[in-house]
Amino acid sequence: MTTPAGAGAGFGSVSWWGLSPALDLQAESPTVDPDLQADTEHGTPQLDVLLLGSVDGRHLLRTLARAELWSPRRFRFYVLENNLEAVARHMLIFSLALEDPEKMGLQERSEAFLEVWGNTLLRPPVAAFVRAQADRLAHLVPEPDSLAEQLPWISLGALKFRERDALEAVFRFWAGGEKGPEAFPMSRLWDSRLRHYLGSRYDARRGVSDWDLNMKLHDRGARVIHIREFRRWRDTGVAFEFRDSSAYHVPNRTLASGRLLSHCGERVAARGYWGDIATGPFVAFGIEADDENLLRTSNGQPIKTAGEITLHNVTELFRALTAWGRPRASQGNPVEVPGEEDGTRQPALAPASFTIYFLPLHSSQTLHHKTCYKGQFQLLYVACGYLVDLRQEQLQVFTARVVELAQAAGFAPQPGARPSETFARFYKSRDSAPVSTDSVAEPGPPTPEVLVPPPGIVDLLPEVLVSPHEAKNPLSEDLTQPLQGRMPPPVPIQLSSESQVPFSEALAPPTGSQTSKPESDWIARNQVPHL
């Protein structure tokens, strides 16, 4: 059987990397009046952003890296994901990005980040780093005081206790609680998923890769993705190769997630790879660059590949993030950033100037009922997908639906917004009538990535996380690996025979109906006193 074109099944049911370019959220946010938005404790203007399904923290990293281009500001990022593996990857990625430069050099850190972030297989030194960090995080998650002391920029206080327990279990698995590659045979799982996706086209997979790249990704603006790197990723799952190919052989456990599958009449938790096999991790950092020389062409062909551009962008991003790592003022070398119009220099904000709050899973339907979040956010971002599986007419229908949903929620298209196939921008004026956001989450086509600015800005991304159609088809046993240890107790649950759930929730006792709905990317600048 072959997956029909336009089904969107290649995206999978779990998102591991962003499928839109990284954004500087300050550039998309409304201008804040210091008198109204100043933090009373620190006397610094504050930006509160709600991100739904941002997945990999790329927007947060870019925002922090470019903070020196703006006036000093405190950041509070509220992150809501639909699986705890994504939360764990957020924590691991930021731990790596803010690693002490004296312990890990800039080049080593950049390469390790890209391998963990976008490769199915790791080099042994990188795998050892992941195990060490996972073991450290597994000990910190159940100890709030130690977590606040060592990682003050992370807050897990809003998570439920069972979610924290499941998060710890995720880190335990990453740390190697189950020894050996047989615990997560990534190469076999990748090949099984590819066979299931391509069906009868599997033997012609090189030609399918060429077609998807040239007729879909290139046509949508990602021309810097080279056929060799895309074909290598489609065949093996290794997107970024900085050493000899033989050096990559350790399974990347951070890409593991779980499902509850029906086996012999019983629901069994199984571990597998359920992520993207259609687009690849090249879009987030690899198709745009501040240095225009990286995007130059020769004889109509880009002179740099997406992998090279990605490495350059991430290296520069980490170089700028050095100011957010260990405080350097104590070393007599304070970091300075541009000041106001008088050209003075001001000390950069300390690492404590930003905090990432992780919200409970599947709480998007209830946030607007909580008074603590009313009028809290100036920017709302809702994530979608950059899907090569969708036809152009499907994208047009989806874009129209995005506008319809945004208008139903009280937003209006941003006047004079630049045309974009990636983001749709909307805004809500201060005098807009309150509209329940339930209408945005109503059943129907998934909503896109959206940025919502002040009276004059809001962004919606025509990227879509499509519900996995492959869950409707029988799955081969090669696609899954039975989980060892903690298993869901025999409690009645309202699930279809084959349902995807976060691995962490598959480890924890399920309660009630558990289904996985991918969030859509929606960033919104909001100046109204409600969500």
N, C-alpha and C positions, 0 to 999 in steps of 0.2 A: 504493500500500500504506500502511496505517496501523499505527503501532506499537501493539500491544495494551496495554490498560490493565493495570497491575500488572507490566509487564515491567521497569520500572526503567531503561529505556534513556535516559530524559531526563537522568539524572545523568551519563551519559557514562563514559568510561574514564579520565579524568584529573580529579583534584579540585584546584580552584584556591582555594577558600575554604571555611571551616569551616561546617558545617551543624548546629552546636549552639552554644548561648551560651558566651561566653568564661568560663573558670573561674579562680578564685584557687586555685592548686594547693596553697598553704600551708593553706588551709581544708580541703582534702581529704586532707592528708597526716597521718601519725601524729605524735603529740607526741614530740619527740626529746629524749632525755636528754643534756644538754650534756656530761656527763662521758664519755658513750660515743660521741657523734657530733661532738665538737669537732674542728675542723681543727687538726692539730698545728702547722701552720706559722703560722696566723693566730689560733688560739685562739677561733674562732667556730664555733658549731654549723653543720652542713652538711646540705643537703637535696639528694639525688640522685634525679632523676626520669627515667624512660625513657618517651618518647613515640613511639608508632608511628602514623604517618599523621596527625599533627596538622595538617599541610598549610600553615597560614598564620601560625603563631606567636601566635595570639590568646591562648591560655592563658598563654604565656610573658610576653607584654606585660602582661596583667592581673595576673599574679602579681608582677611587678616593680613595677607601679604601686601595688599595695596592700601592698608590703613594709613601709611605715612603720606599718602597723597591727599588726605583729607584732614580736617580739623580733628583734634583728639575726641574720641568717643568711646564709651563703654558699650560692649556688645552682649546681648543675651539672646542666644539661639535656642529655640524650642524645637526639638526634632521629634517627629512622630513617624515611626516605621511600622510595617505590618508583620515583621518577624524579628526575633531577637538576634539572629545571626547578623543582620544589618547593623543593629546597635553595637554588637561586639566588634564588627569591622570598623565602625566609627571610632571606637575607643582604641583599637589597635593602630589604625592609620594615624590618629593624632599622637599617640605615644611615639610612633616612629617619626612623624614630622617634627615633633618637638624634642627629639632625643638630643642629649647634650652633645654639641659638636666635638668635644674632646673625646667622647667615647666612640662616635661614629662620624666619619668625614662626610662632607657634602655629597661627593660623587657616590660613595657607598650607600648613603641614605637614600639618594634619589633612585638608584638602581634597585635597592631592596624594596622601596615603596612600590615601584611599577611591577615588580615580580609578584609581590603579595597581592597587589590590587587587580592585576589583569592576567596572570599566568595560572594555568592549571598545574604546572610542575615548577618546582623551586630548585635552586642550587642548595646543597647541604648547608653552607654557612647561613643562608637566608632562612632555611627551615629551622636551624638551631636558634636563630634570633626570635622567630615566631614562637617556638616552644617556650623560650625563656620569658618572653613578654606575656604569653598566655598564662603561664604559671603564676607570674606576678599579679596579673589582673584577676585571676581566679581567687587569690588570697585577699585582694583588696575589695572585691564586690561585696562580700558579706561583712566587711568591717568599715562602716561609714566614716569613722574617725580617721582611720589610716588612709582611706581613699581621699578624704578632704585635705589631708596633710600632704600626700604625695602627688595627687592629681587634682589640684584645686579648681581646675577649669571644667570638671565633670560633675554633674549632679544626677544621681539616680534616685533621689528622694521621691519622685512622683511614681516610680514603678511599683507595681504590686509585689508583695513578698514572694509569691510563686514565680513571678517573672524574674526577680533577682536570683532565685534558686536555679531557674532554668538557664539564666545568663551565665551563672557560675559553671553549670554543666557544660555549656558550649566551650568556655575557656578550658575546662578540664580535658575535653576531647582534643582541642587544638594542642594542648600541652603534651599530648601523647599518652593519655590515660589508657588508651587501647593501642598497644605497640604494633609496629610493623605496617607496611603499606597495604596489607590485606584488609586492614580496618577501613580503608577508604581507597580502593583501587581506581584512582582517578582516570588513568588512561583507558581502562576498559569501560568505565562509566561514560566517558566522553564519546568513545566510539559507538557504544550502544545507543546513546541519545542521538548521535548523528545518523546512524542507520535508521532509527525510528523516524527521524525527521525527513530524511531524503527518500526512504523507501526504495522503490525501483531505480531511483536516480543515483543510488549510492556508488555504483561502479563508475559513474560519470561525474563524480563529485568535484573533480578539478574543473570541468567545464561549467558546472553549476556555480562554483565559487567565482569563476571569471564573469559569468553572467550577472550574478548578484552584485559584484563590485562595480562593473562597468555600466550596467543598465539601471542600477538602483542607487547605490551609494554615490558614485561619481555624478550621476544626474542630479543628486540632491546637494551638491556642493562639497563633497568629501573627496575631491580629486587627488589629494596628497596621499591617500592610502594606496600603497604600492601593492601590486598583484602578488609579489612574493611573500610579503608579510601577512597579507590577508589570507592567502592560501595556506600558509604555515599555521596560522591561528585556527582556520576552519578545520584543518586536518588533525591538529594535536592539542589545540587550546593554548599554545604558547604564543603570546602576542609580542612580547618584548624579549629579545634574545641578545644579551650583551656579552656572552661567552660562547664557547663551542657548544653545539647542540647537545652533546653527550653529558654536559654538566647539569642539565635539567632532568632530574629523574625522581625527585621527592614530591609526593602528592601535596598539593596545597589544600590543607584541611579547612581553611577559612571559606572555601567555596562549597562546603558540605551543608546540606539542609535536609529536612525530613518530610515525609508524607505518611499519612495513614492509609494503608492499602488493604484491600480485602484478600485474604488468603485462607482457603479452606473454610469459608464461612465466617472467619474472624477478622477483625481489624488489627493489623500489625503495623507498628511503626517501622519505617524503613528509611535508610539514609541513602542519598544519591546526589547527582548533579542535576539540578532542575533550572539552570540559568540560561543565559543567552548563547545561542550558537549561530546566530544569523548576522548580527551587526559587528560585534567586537568592541573592545575597550579603547578604540582609537579616537572616538569623537570628543570626549571630555577635554583632553589637553592636546590633541594632535591635529586639529584641522584649523585652528586659529592661533595667531601669535602676535605679540606686541611688536616684535622685530619683523618688519615686512620683508626683509631679505630672506627669511626662512620660507616665504611663500612664493618666491620668484620661480619663474619657469624658463626652460631652455628648449627651444624647438617644440613648444607646446606641452612639455612635460615638466612637472615639478622637480626641482633640483634636490629637494629634501623629502624623505618619506615621513609618514605619520609617526613612526616610532622615533625617528630622530627629533622631530619637532616636539613630541611628547617629552622626551628626555630633557631637551633644552628648557621647555616651559616649567617642568617640575623642578629642575635644578635651580632655576631663577626664583621660583616660588619658595623653595626651601631656604634659599639664601636670604630672601626677605623675611622669612619666618624666624630667622635666628633671633630677632628682637623679641619674639614671643616665647622663646625657650627659657633656659636658665637665666635669671636676672644677671646682667653684666655690669650694672652700676657698682656692685660691690667689688668689682675688679678694677675700678678706676677708669672704666671705658663705657660710659653711659651712651646708649643709642639715642640719636637725635633725629627729629623729623622736622619738615618745614613748618613754620609758624604761620601767622596771618599775613596780611598785606605788607606789613613792615619788614618782611624778610627775615625775622628773627628765627632762631632755632629753638625747639622745645624738646624736652626729654620724651622719648617714646613711651607709650603706655606699658605698664608692667603686664606679665602674663595673667595676673589676676583680673585684668580689665576685660576679660571675656569669659563667659560661662556657657556651657552646652547643657541644657536641661533635656533629658530623655523622658518623653511622655509615655503613658501606658499604651500598649498595643490596642489598635482598633478603637481608640477614644475619639476619633475625628467626629463622630456623630454626637458626642456629648460635650465637647469643649465649650460650645457657645452657651451651654446651660450653666456653666460655672462662673460665678461672679468674679473670681480672681483673675479671669482672662478677659473680662469685658473691658474694651478700650485699651488692651494691653499692647497690641501689635501695630506697628506702622507698615509692615510688609508681610505679605502672605505668599508663599511659594508652594505650588502643588505640582508634583512631578508626573511626567508621562514617559513615552518611549519614542526613540528614533528608529522606527521599524522598517526594515527593508522588505518585509513581507507584504506590507499594505500597498494596494494599488493607489494611483493618483486620485481616482474618483472617490476612493474610500477616505483618503486624507481630506479631500474637499468637504465631504459630508461631515467628517469629524470636526473640521475647523468651524463649519457653520453651527454645529451643535455646541461647540465651546462658547461661541458668541451668545448663543441662545441661553445657555446656563448662566453665564456671567451676568447677562442683562436681567435674568430672573432673580438673581441674588442682589440686584441693586447696583451693579457696576456698569460703567459705560466705556466704550473703546477710547483709548487715549487719543486726543486730537493731535494730528501731525505725527503719529508714531511711524517710524521707519518700517517699510515692509519687511517681514521676516517669516521664513518657513519654520522657524524654531520656536519663537516666542510670540505670544499674543499678549498685549499690554492693555490693562484696564485700570480704571481708578474709580473711587467712590468719594464724592464730595462730602464735606462736613454736614451739609444740610440735606443729604439723601435720607429718604425715609427708611427706617430700619426694616430689613428684609431677612427672614430666616434663611440661614445657609443650608437648611435641609434640602432646599430645592436643587442645590448644586450636587448633592450626593444622591439624588433620586435615581432609581433604576433607569438604565438607558446607556447610550454609548459613554465610555469612560471620558472623564474630563481631562484637558491637556495641561501642560505646564503653564502656569500663569504667574505673571508678576503684577502686583497691584500697587501703584504708586500713589502719590497724594492727589489732590484735585488736579489731575492731569497726567496720571501714569498708572498703568497696571499691565502686567505681562502674563500672557497665557501661552504655553508652549504647545504647538501642535505635535507633541510626541505622545504616544499612547502606550500604556501598559494594558495589553489586551488579555482578557481572561484566557488561561491556557486551554486551547481546544484539544490538545493531546491527552488531557485527562479523561476525555470521553472515549479514547481508544484503549484497547488492551495493551498493557505494558509488559515487555519482556522481563524476565527475572534479572537479566544483566543490568537493567537500569537501576536496580535498588540493591541495597545491602541491609540485611536485618540488623537492627540496633541491639547492642548488648547492654546489660545493666538495667537502668530504669526504663520501664515500659508502662504505657497507659494502662491503668487498672480496668477491669471489665465493667466500665460504667456505660450505660446507654448514652449514645451520642447521636446527634442528628447530622449525619454525614452521608454523602453519596458513597457508592462502593469504592471509588477512587478519588480521594480529595487531597489536595495539597495543603499542608499546614506548616507553620514554622517548625524547624527541627527542635527548637527549644520548647515549643508547646507540645510537640510529639513526645518529648521527654517528660513533660509535666502532665499531671492528671488533667485530661480534658474536661471542660465544664460546658454543658449546653452545646449549642451549635457552634462549630468551628469551621469557618470557611476562609479562604484567602482571597481578598479582593485587592488587586494592585491599586495603589493610589495614583492619581494623576498629578502632573507637575503644574502647580499654579502659584505664581508669585504675585502678591497683590499689595500695593501700598495703600494703606487704609488710614484715614484720619477721622473715622467715625468712632463714636464711643461704644462700639460693639463689634463683634467679629463679623 
